[in-house]
Amino acid sequence: MAMRYGERHHRQGFEDGSARRPRLPAALRAPFEARSWREFAYVLLNLPMGILMFTYAVTMVALGAGLLVTFLGIPVLAAALAGCRALGMLERARARGLLGLEVDEPEPLRVRGTGPMGWTVAVLKSGASWRHLLYAVLHFPWAVLSFSVAVTVWAYGWALLTYPLWFWLFPVYGGQGGLQLYGDEQHRVYLDNPFEITVTASVGLLFTLAAPWIVRALTTVDRLLVHGLLGPSRLASRVVELESDRGVVVDTAAADLRRIERDLHDGAQARLVNLAMDLGLAREKLREDPQAAARMVDEAHGEVKTALQELRDLARGIHPAVLTDRGLDAALSSVASRCTVPVTVEVDLPSRPAPAIEGIAYFTVSELLQNISKHSGARSASVDVWRSTDRLMIQVADDGVGGADAAPAGGSGLAGLAERLDAVDGILLVDSPAGGPTRVTAELPWRG
């Protein structure tokens, strides 16, 4: 689905005209692109930054290790790690500005105590601090290598490419025919005739065209180092993600409770209050006007049926009994029967998932079918549910007008549904071009 969506946009961009298409191939454009020069500048700055960080890290750590026999070694080591964190901040800014690499800040220090001692312990216990130190040590040899390779390739490439423009300097000022290719006590070979000059410029052209890609390969290693050692660890990122998901779950549960309270207050509770009043009036009229009392009782009986139906609908919206008793197939068939358009339901599951996942899957299909009933203008719809390895897959499609959007800025119900799925490591993908059709695919973790 996502591939078809990307292909559609690719075709649209192609049909817009050739004005936006590059006139030169990427291999010929690379030496003149701003990105190539930014990457080359990054590699040039690698050497002074590598020397600075390596010198600082080795000096401070050696000093701190030497002073460990006294109490002064511990704060010196903490200062070394703190300095490495500060240099790491500078490195992230350099990678962001020249490589366009966005790296999140590492996990902050968790200072439990008070005063300098609490800060010192927090710095020494922080894994991010030691990763910054490791970066300062490992980056130096790589900086020397990448600087040497990049400068050599760029310098030789442009020098040889422009050789036809400056080879005349050798006979005028150097006393030789041209650039010396080979020489010993008896023989010397100079690049001085038109053919040799042309071959030299051709070799320089190859070097010049290859240089941006070589530098780009070198910066790929820098990207890995910055991302892996100067960013947050996977565990810290996962903790932040889980904390965010927990907040979404709490907010969703609170919203559900408010919805249930509102539905009870405005629906069944109001009807039951009216029912009590009607039955009270009917009891008073029972002796005076039995027929009127009978009509009022009959009306009250209708109110009871309506209130019971509203309570059933409310309970079905929370967790229907058919879902608990018979599973997703029967529950989704039941909710599909209440949709305003014909819905085909196909559930192919080898077993039942965990009740929590089953409930979220039911809620997802219910919300999507409600959207189809209210907004799609469709003539038919389909629901497919299957298992793919460790994922529960749900796809709801309709032939309506399309235009559905799950972006948070759109303010649609699909955005809230996407957040609910994300809270359990699920994914919601929407493919809904203007004019339709619409396909919404949801993925949930399979937990048996």
Backbone hydrogen bonds, N-H to C=O, Kabsch-Sander energy under -0.5 kcal/mol:
donor,donor_aa,acceptor,acceptor_aa,energy
5,Y,1,M,-2.2
6,G,2,A,-2.2
7,E,3,M,-2.5
8,R,4,R,-2.3
9,H,5,Y,-1.9
10,H,6,G,-2.1
11,R,7,E,-2.5
12,Q,8,R,-2.2
13,G,9,H,-2.4
14,F,10,H,-2.0
15,E,11,R,-2.5
16,D,12,Q,-1.1
17,G,14,F,-1.1
20,R,17,G,-0.5
21,R,18,S,-0.8
28,L,25,P,-0.6
29,R,25,P,-1.9
30,A,26,A,-2.1
32,F,29,R,-1.9
33,E,29,R,-0.7
33,E,30,A,-1.1
37,W,33,E,-1.5
38,R,34,A,-2.3
39,E,35,R,-2.5
40,F,36,S,-2.2
41,A,37,W,-2.3
42,Y,38,R,-2.2
43,V,39,E,-2.1
44,L,40,F,-2.2
45,L,41,A,-2.2
46,N,42,Y,-0.9
47,L,43,V,-0.7
47,L,44,L,-0.6
49,M,45,L,-2.1
50,G,46,N,-3.1
51,I,47,L,-2.6
52,L,48,P,-2.4
53,M,49,M,-2.7
54,F,50,G,-2.6
55,T,51,I,-2.5
56,Y,52,L,-2.3
57,A,53,M,-3.0
58,V,54,F,-2.7
59,T,55,T,-2.2
60,M,56,Y,-2.7
61,V,57,A,-2.6
62,A,58,V,-2.4
63,L,59,T,-2.3
64,G,60,M,-2.8
65,A,61,V,-3.0
66,G,62,A,-2.2
67,L,63,L,-1.6
68,L,65,A,-1.0
69,V,66,G,-0.5
70,T,67,L,-1.9
73,G,67,L,-1.5
73,G,70,T,-1.0
74,I,71,F,-0.8
76,V,72,L,-1.6
77,L,73,G,-2.3
78,A,74,I,-2.3
79,A,75,P,-2.4
80,A,76,V,-2.2
81,L,77,L,-2.4
82,A,78,A,-2.5
83,G,79,A,-2.4
84,C,80,A,-2.0
85,R,81,L,-2.0
86,A,82,A,-1.9
87,L,83,G,-2.5
88,G,84,C,-2.2
89,M,85,R,-1.8
90,L,86,A,-1.6
91,E,87,L,-2.2
92,R,88,G,-2.4
93,A,89,M,-1.9
94,R,90,L,-2.2
95,A,91,E,-2.6
96,R,92,R,-2.3
97,G,93,A,-2.4
98,L,94,R,-2.4
99,L,95,A,-1.6
100,G,95,A,-0.6
101,L,95,A,-1.8
102,E,100,G,-0.7
103,V,101,L,-0.7
111,V,109,L,-0.9
112,R,110,R,-0.7
118,G,114,T,-0.7
119,W,115,G,-1.6
120,T,116,P,-2.6
121,V,117,M,-2.4
122,A,118,G,-2.0
123,V,119,W,-2.4
124,L,120,T,-2.2
125,K,121,V,-1.9
126,S,122,A,-0.9
126,S,123,V,-0.5
130,W,126,S,-1.2
131,R,127,G,-1.9
132,H,128,A,-2.1
133,L,129,S,-1.8
134,L,130,W,-2.3
135,Y,131,R,-2.3
136,A,132,H,-2.1
137,V,133,L,-1.6
138,L,134,L,-2.8
139,H,135,Y,-2.6
140,F,136,A,-0.6
142,W,138,L,-1.1
143,A,139,H,-2.7
144,V,140,F,-2.2
145,L,141,P,-2.1
146,S,142,W,-3.0
147,F,143,A,-2.4
148,S,144,V,-2.2
149,V,145,L,-2.6
150,A,146,S,-2.6
151,V,147,F,-2.5
152,T,148,S,-2.1
153,V,149,V,-2.6
154,W,150,A,-2.6
155,A,151,V,-2.6
156,Y,152,T,-2.6
157,G,153,V,-2.3
158,W,154,W,-2.4
159,A,155,A,-2.4
160,L,156,Y,-2.5
161,L,157,G,-2.3
162,T,158,W,-2.0
163,Y,160,L,-1.1
165,L,162,T,-1.9
166,W,162,T,-0.8
166,W,163,Y,-0.9
167,F,163,Y,-1.8
169,L,166,W,-1.7
170,F,167,F,-1.6
172,V,168,W,-1.6
173,Y,169,L,-2.8
174,G,169,L,-0.9
174,G,170,F,-1.5
175,G,170,F,-1.1
176,Q,170,F,-1.2
179,L,191,L,-0.7
181,L,179,L,-0.5
181,L,189,V,-2.9
182,Y,189,V,-1.4
184,D,187,H,-3.0
189,V,182,Y,-3.5
190,Y,188,R,-0.5
191,L,179,L,-2.7
192,D,190,Y,-1.4
197,I,193,N,-2.5
198,T,194,P,-2.4
199,V,195,F,-2.4
200,T,196,E,-2.4
201,A,197,I,-2.4
202,S,198,T,-2.1
203,V,199,V,-2.5
204,G,200,T,-2.4
205,L,201,A,-2.1
206,L,202,S,-2.0
207,F,203,V,-2.3
208,T,204,G,-2.7
209,L,205,L,-2.5
210,A,206,L,-2.1
211,A,207,F,-2.1
214,I,210,A,-2.2
215,V,211,A,-2.8
216,R,212,P,-2.3
217,A,213,W,-2.0
218,L,214,I,-2.1
219,T,215,V,-2.6
220,T,216,R,-1.2
221,V,217,A,-1.0
221,V,218,L,-0.6
222,D,218,L,-1.3
223,R,219,T,-2.6
224,L,220,T,-2.0
225,L,221,V,-2.4
226,V,222,D,-2.9
227,H,223,R,-2.9
228,G,224,L,-2.6
229,L,225,L,-2.4
230,L,225,L,-0.6
230,L,226,V,-1.8
237,S,233,S,-2.7
238,R,234,R,-2.4
239,V,235,L,-2.3
240,V,236,A,-2.4
241,E,237,S,-2.4
242,L,238,R,-2.7
243,E,239,V,-2.5
244,S,240,V,-2.3
245,D,241,E,-2.8
246,R,242,L,-2.7
247,G,243,E,-1.9
248,V,244,S,-2.1
249,V,245,D,-2.6
250,V,246,R,-2.6
251,D,247,G,-2.6
252,T,248,V,-2.7
253,A,249,V,-2.6
254,A,250,V,-2.4
255,A,251,D,-2.5
256,D,252,T,-2.5
257,L,253,A,-2.4
258,R,254,A,-2.3
259,R,255,A,-2.4
260,I,256,D,-2.6
261,E,257,L,-2.6
262,R,258,R,-2.6
263,D,259,R,-2.8
264,L,260,I,-2.6
265,H,261,E,-2.7
266,D,262,R,-3.0
267,G,263,D,-1.7
268,A,263,D,-0.7
269,Q,264,L,-2.8
271,R,267,G,-2.3
272,L,268,A,-2.6
273,V,269,Q,-2.1
274,N,270,A,-2.3
275,L,271,R,-2.5
276,A,272,L,-2.4
277,M,273,V,-2.1
278,D,274,N,-2.8
279,L,275,L,-2.5
280,G,276,A,-2.0
281,L,277,M,-2.3
282,A,278,D,-2.5
283,R,279,L,-2.1
284,E,280,G,-1.6
285,K,281,L,-2.0
286,L,282,A,-0.7
288,E,284,E,-0.5
289,D,285,K,-2.8
293,A,289,D,-2.4
294,A,290,P,-2.4
295,R,291,Q,-2.2
296,M,292,A,-2.4
297,V,293,A,-2.3
298,D,294,A,-2.3
299,E,295,R,-2.5
300,A,296,M,-2.5
301,H,297,V,-2.2
302,G,298,D,-1.7
303,E,299,E,-2.1
304,V,300,A,-2.2
305,K,301,H,-1.9
306,T,302,G,-2.3
307,A,303,E,-2.7
308,L,304,V,-2.6
309,Q,305,K,-2.3
310,E,306,T,-2.3
311,L,307,A,-2.3
312,R,308,L,-2.3
313,D,309,Q,-2.6
314,L,310,E,-2.4
315,A,311,L,-2.6
316,R,312,R,-2.9
317,G,313,D,-2.1
318,I,314,L,-1.4
319,H,315,A,-2.4
323,L,320,P,-0.5
324,T,320,P,-1.3
325,D,321,A,-2.6
326,R,322,V,-2.7
327,G,322,V,-0.6
327,G,323,L,-1.2
331,A,327,G,-1.9
332,L,328,L,-3.2
333,S,329,D,-1.8
334,S,330,A,-2.0
335,V,331,A,-2.2
336,A,332,L,-2.4
337,S,333,S,-1.6
338,R,334,S,-0.6
338,R,335,V,-0.7
339,C,336,A,-1.4
344,T,381,A,-2.1
345,V,343,V,-0.5
346,E,383,V,-2.7
348,D,346,E,-0.5
348,D,385,V,-3.1
354,A,447,R,-3.3
358,E,354,A,-2.8
359,G,355,P,-2.5
360,I,356,A,-2.1
361,A,357,I,-2.5
362,Y,358,E,-2.2
363,F,359,G,-2.5
364,T,360,I,-2.6
365,V,361,A,-2.3
366,S,362,Y,-2.4
367,E,363,F,-2.5
368,L,364,T,-2.4
369,L,365,V,-2.6
370,Q,366,S,-2.0
371,N,367,E,-2.1
372,I,368,L,-1.9
373,S,369,L,-2.3
374,K,370,Q,-2.2
375,H,371,N,-2.9
376,S,371,N,-0.9
376,S,372,I,-0.8
377,G,372,I,-0.7
378,A,372,I,-0.5
381,A,342,P,-2.0
382,S,397,A,-2.5
383,V,344,T,-3.4
384,D,395,Q,-2.6
385,V,346,E,-2.4
386,W,393,M,-2.1
387,R,348,D,-0.8
388,S,391,R,-2.7
391,R,388,S,-1.9
392,L,444,L,-3.8
393,M,386,W,-3.0
393,M,391,R,-0.6
394,I,442,A,-2.6
395,Q,384,D,-2.6
396,V,440,V,-2.6
397,A,382,S,-2.2
398,D,438,T,-2.0
399,D,380,S,-1.4
401,V,376,S,-2.6
403,G,432,S,-1.1
410,G,407,A,-1.3
411,G,408,P,-1.2
412,S,407,A,-0.6
415,A,412,S,-0.8
416,G,412,S,-0.9
417,L,413,G,-2.1
418,A,414,L,-2.5
419,E,415,A,-2.0
420,R,416,G,-2.0
421,L,417,L,-2.1
422,D,418,A,-2.4
423,A,419,E,-1.5
424,V,421,L,-1.5
425,D,422,D,-1.8
426,G,421,L,-2.8
427,I,443,E,-2.0
429,L,441,T,-3.1
431,D,439,R,-2.6
432,S,430,V,-0.5
435,G,401,V,-2.9
436,G,401,V,-0.6
436,G,433,P,-2.4
438,T,398,D,-2.1
439,R,431,D,-2.6
440,V,396,V,-2.6
441,T,429,L,-2.8
441,T,439,R,-0.5
442,A,394,I,-3.3
443,E,427,I,-2.7
444,L,392,L,-2.2
446,W,390,D,-2.6
447,R,445,P,-0.7
448,G,446,W,-0.5
